[in-house]
Amino acid sequence: MADLSGKRIVIAGGSGFLGLSMIEHFTKRDARITVLSRSRPKQLAECEHQVWDGRSLGNWRSALDGADAIINLSGRSVNCIKTPDHQDEILRSRVESTRLLGQAMRAVKSPPPLWVQMSTAHIYGDPPTVVCDEESAEGIGFAPTIGKAWEAAFTESKLPRQRGVLMRTSFVIGRDRGAGGGALSTLSLIAKLGLGGKVGKGTQGMSWIHEEDLNGLFERAINDESISGVYIASAPNPISQVDFMRTLRKVIGMPIGLPAFEWMVRIGAPLLLRTDPELALYGRYVVSKRLAELGFSFKFPELEEALKNLKNHRD
């Protein structure tokens, strides 16, 4: 399991759900991790930590000097009500932190030769039926605009000789490590209450990836120098919203799943869940053409086995 033995990896924005999962994965493979975040979570006891706000240069930039890779996960959660203030924070937290990392790497003697940048599969928008791959047209709307600005900041900030990898990531399903379990925790609660049925039309795509496969993909990017450019980080079998919830109910043992009409979601999501109703009402089907060409092997290509694995970890 020592595939990353001796490598020094810096993770910006590594104190959230995805970061904690990635840190656990990498440390098991003997990597040395430095986390850049505002505060040090209790779960980071085995890692180095540097305080950063994602907006200003500071002593944290020394962590980049001599590192083997920088991974940027920074960005405010989109699981919120899209007020103008929140939209501004979502944009700035991604673009400004990415530009800041570029400035920091130009200020150290030996910057990391690899930069792996988080992005979003939402950059393709919300096509009702089209299955998108890396060559598909990008979408329109708030989320695609954010994705484009995020990736543009990365392209502008990356050093000319630096290998760069963009991960257009779909819905990540994983375990709760004290920083929230991602949106799956909310969906599981809804399903346990018997409310996990069809939302709106129910045909909207739900592209997903198990946390272990996402971590394995980032590990592959670190070790395989042939990997560069844009990749869709998503399992090869996206399904509709109604089928996703049907599978989730089957795994947790809840036979009932009451439907939610669109008007109910538009009222209930902001009032009860404090989130954007369009996160549930719209979706996309994405599949990575480049990962298939690479021969990347998914541990969890099917949703039911992925959910069972996560349930067994909780039980």
N, C-alpha and C positions, 0 to 999 in steps of 0.2 A: 504493500500500500504506500510505499515511500516514493511515489511518482514525482513529487515536488520537493524531494529532500534537498535541503540547503538553499532553496530559492527564497528570495526575499520579495514579498508581495505587499504592496501598499493598496489598501481599499479605502477610497474616499466615500463617505456616506455609509460606512459599514456597520452602523449601530442599529439598523432597522431589521425587518423580517428577512429580507434577502441577504443582507450582510451577515447576520448571525448564522444563517444556514451555510453560507459560503465559508465563513471562518471555521466552523466546525469541520467541514469537509476538508479544507486545506490543511488544518493543523493535524488531522489524522494522517496526512501524507507528509508530515515533517517539514512543512513550509514554515517560514518565519513571517508573521503577519504584523503589519503596522496599520492601525485604523485611524483615519482622520474623521473626527466628528466633534460636535459641540461639547458633549459630555461622555464620560466613560461608563457604559453599561456594566452591570455586575457580571454579565456573561463573558466579558472580555478579559477575565483574570489572566489568561495565558498569553495575551497579546500585548504588544506595545501600543501606546495610544498617544496621539498628538491632537491637541485642541485646534479646531479650525471652524470658522463660521461660513465657509464657502464664498466669502466676499472680499477678504483681504489677505495679503501676503503676511507671513509670520514665520516663527521658528519651525513650524510644521514642514516647511519645504525641504528641510534637511533630510527628512525621511525618504525623499525621492532620490537623493544622491546615492548612486550605487545599487538601487533596487533593480530587480529583474523584470518587474512588471508593475504597472499602475492599473487598477480597476476602478472605474468611476460609476458609482451607483447613486450619486447624489440627486435629489429632487423631491420636492414636496409631493405628498400623496395626492392622487387625483380622486380619491374616495372622499369627496366632500361636495358641499353645495357650491356650484360654480358662480359665486358672487364675483363682481369685478375685482375685488381685492384678492380673492383666492386665485382667480385666473392669472393675475399679475404675479403672485407668488409662485405659482406653478411654472410659469415661463422663466422668471428671473432665477429661481433656484436651480434650474437646469442649465440655462445659458451662461449665467455669470460664474457658476462653480466650474464649468468646463473651461471657460476662458481663463479662469484663475489658475487652474492646473497647468495650462499651456504657458502662462507667465512664469510659474514656479519652475517648470522644467527648463526654461531658458535661463534661470538664475542659479542653477546648480552645475557642478563640474561634470558629473556623470549621470545624466538622466536615464530612466529606464528605457530599454530598447523596444518595449512593447506597451501599448496602451489599449486596453479593452474597455470599450465605452458602452454603457447601457443605453438602449433606445426603446422604442415601443412599436409593436405590431399595429397599433392604432393609427400609424402613419398612413395605412391603406384606406382609412375611413371606415365606413360601415356598409359595404356592398351586400345586398340581401342574399345573393346566391353564389357569386363569383368566388372561386378559390384562388387566393392571391399567393404568389411566390416572390422571390427577390426581384424579378423582372417586371412585376406588375406596376401599374400606374399608382401614384400616391393619391390619397383622397383629399377632400376639402372639409372645412370645419375647424373647430377649435383644436381638437386633439391632433389631427394631421399637421396643423400649423405649428403646434408646439414641437411635434416630432421633427419637422423639417428644420426649425430654428435650432433645436438641440443638436442635430447631426451637422448642420452648417457650422455651429460653434466648434464642434469636434474637428471637422475638416480644416478649419482655419487655425486651430490651436495646436494640432499635432505637429511634432517636429518633422522636417522633411525626410530624415532617415529613419524615423520611428515606424515600426510595424503597427498598423492600426486595425482594430477589429470592432465593428459595430454590431451589437446584438439587438435585433428588433424582437423584443420579448413579448410573449403572449401572457395570459393569465397563469400565474405560478401558484400551484397548489402545494402546500407544505405544512409542517408542524408548527405549533405555537411554542416559541422559545422565550416568551416573556416580553417580546416586542410586538405582540399581535401575531395571529396566524394567517394574516392576509385575508382576502375576501372569502376564502373557503370557510373560515370560522363563522362568518355571518351567514353564509348560505347553509351551513350545517345546522345552525340554530333555527333558521327559518324552516328547514326540512323537518327537524324534530318536532316543531310546533304544528306540523301538518299543513303548512302553507307553501311547501316547495313544489308547486305545480307549474303549469304553463304561465309564462309572463308575456302579456301582449299577444302577438302572433305565435310566439314560441319557436319560430323558424330561424330566428337570428343566430348567427354562428357563435359558438364558444370554442375558441382555440385555447389550448391549455398546455402546460408542461409540468411534470413532477420536479420538485426541487432537486432531487438527486441527478436528474438528467440535465438540468440547467447548470448545476455545479460541475458535472462531468464535462459539459460543453466548454465552460470557462477553463477548466483544467486542460482540455485538449488544445484550446487556443494558446495557452501558455507554453505547452510542450511542442506543439507542431508549428514550425516556422513557415509552413506553406499556407497557413490560414491567415487571410487578411481580407479586408473589405467588409461588405454587408452580409449578415446571415440572419435568417428568421429563426429565433429560438422558440420553437414550439413542437409539440409532439406531432407525429405524422397522421393522426386521426382526429381532426376536429369534428365536433358534433353540434347539433342544434341545442338551443337552450332547454327545450322540453325534454330532450333525450339526456342531457347532462343531469337535470334534476331528477329524472326517473332513475338514472343509475345511482345517484347519490342517495336517494331514498331507499333503494334496494340494499345498498351497502350498510346503511345505518339501521335498517329494519323498520322503516316507516311506510306502511302501505298507502297512506292517504297523502295526496298532494293537491290542495285546493288551488285553482287557478287565480291569477290576478289580472284583471283587465287593465288596459293602458291608463285609463283615467284614475284607477286606484293607485297605480304605481306613481303617477305624477303627483298625487296628493300625499301618499304615504311615505315615499322615499325621503323627501326633504323633512317632513314633520317627525317621523318615527326613527329613521335611520340616519338622518342628517347627511344625506348623500344625494348625488345627481341621479334622477330617475333614468336618464338616457344610458347610464352604465348597464342597466338591466334590460332596457327596451331595444337596444341596438347591439350589434356584434359583428364579427367577421370570421371568415374561414381562411386560415393561412396554413401553408405547408412549405417547408424549406426545400427548394430544389437543390441548393448548394450543399446542404448537409447530406442529402441522399447521394450526391455525386462524391462527397467526401467519404462515404461509407460509415458515417457515424451511427453507432448502435445504441438505440434507446433501451434503457432498462424497463421503462413503463410506456410502451407505445399505445396501450389501450387504457381507457379511463377507469374501468371497473377495477382492474388490478392495481392501478395507481392509488385509488381511493381506499382499497382494502389495506394496502401497505401503510397508509397514513393512519387508518383506524387502528390497526394492530399496534402502532407505536403509541397511540393514546391509551389503549386498553390495558 
